[in-house]
């Protein structure tokens, strides 16, 4: 079935659900409406977790095509009403949102300090074919792209290349340019309503998505720069790194370049467990149904493969900045499962 047909069917179904839920009693008998919605919800409950996530994404994509107003708001709630989001769209507290906003310029200043006196032509091992100047331009572009999204709150996708980053002509000025963009993003995000709707590339179509998204993008590329310049990373806050692992696993099913290879792994029923030695956090991933599900904790499942390290090391493993053979990792079980997962989720 083509993507266009799937999208059309999802749009039609979302519109029908919305019409049923909002119909007056003299138009549709309430008992009939409840019966139909319950039977539809029961059918959705029988889908695999991967299919529920895919349907959630299709439903969410229908809402931005409507003008602002009650109907669009109702369409945004279709997934949640049928339990398709599985709690993914619950946002951070106001304090956590503000903390993420503040952390973006803090980490960017660290990156700027690395970039300031380094050779801009230095290769970046974690990003093949990139120089340090390329990395700095990328991070600065992400900050300005995200600031534009939070400020304008578009309902449909905006590519980073469509937001002029205006980098300095001289790479020697990149450090200050990076900090300025990060501070502008943080100020805009801090003043915005975290629950305001906006297109996002991941699971959560709200402003609250972006401070964490930008923070973790900056964090990983800070490690890239440090590895390129110093051959090692600086300290990674364990709690921030663990939150970044959560974020990566939550958004992965919504990223086609990850979701599609994972769906072809053929490792249904296998369990991959990640354990952070420093925080005690445990992530359990269960493959199957055309994708994967994950939970914090052991989930009572016996792992097919397991890997232990500090939270920051696990984050950099997931992003392929550390090789699985690095001595910081302890392995157990079927190592090929971890290798297959890492190969499928490479961006």
Buried (B, 14 or more C-beta within 10 A) or exposed (E): EEEEEEBEEBBEBBBEBBBBBEBEEEEBEEEEBEEBBEEBBEEBEEBBBBBBBBBBBBBBBBBBEBEEEEBBEBBBBBBBBBEBBBEBBEBBEEEBBBBBBBBBBEBBBBBBBBBBEBEBEBEBEBBEEBBBBBBBBBBBBBBBBBBBBBBEBEBEEBEBEEBEBEBBEEBEEBBEBBBBBBBBBBEBBBEBEBEEBBBBEBBBBBBBBBBBBBBBBBBBBBBBBBBBBEEEBBEBBBEBBBBBBBBBBBBBBBBEEBBEBBBEBEBEEBBBBBBBBBBEBBBBBBBBBBBBBBBEEBBEBEBBBBBBBBBBBBBBBBBBBBEBEEEBBEBEBBBEBBEBBBEBBEE
